Amino acid sequence: MKKIVLSVAIILLTATALTSCRETETKTIIKEVETTTNDAAEETEGMLERAAKKVDEEVNKEINEEIEKIGDDN
């Protein structure tokens, strides 16, 4: 019985010696930054929409060229 009490006491003593009693403080800093852009269209349109507009313009140019070629045959 003595051995059990002594071993429990040694384990508790070791556990308290290895455990820190200090409180650790952590600070969270949140910084909000507002950015502005000069182009209002870029704020309202996404990347896909801008790319789609460029592609649409290219396709419209090609269609107009083909229409002009067909119109010249008459």
RAJO-V490309 format. One line per field, one symbol per residue. phi: phi as a letter, one per 40 degrees, with the letter a starting at -180 (. if undefined). psi: psi as a letter, one per 30 degrees, with the letter a starting at -180 (. if undefined). burial: 1 if it has 16 or more other ideal C-beta (glycine too) atoms within 10 Angstrom, else 0. A space follows every 50 residues. Layout:
BEGIN
phi->???
psi->???
burial->???
END
This chain:
BEGIN
phi->.cccccccccccccccccccccccbbbbbbbcbbbbbcccccccbccccc cccccccccccccccccccccccc
psi->eeeeeeeeeeeeeeeeefkkfkkkkkkkkkjkkkkklejfefefkleeee eeeeeeeeeeeeeeeeeeeefff.
burial->00000000000000000000000000000000000000000000000000 000000000000000000000000
END
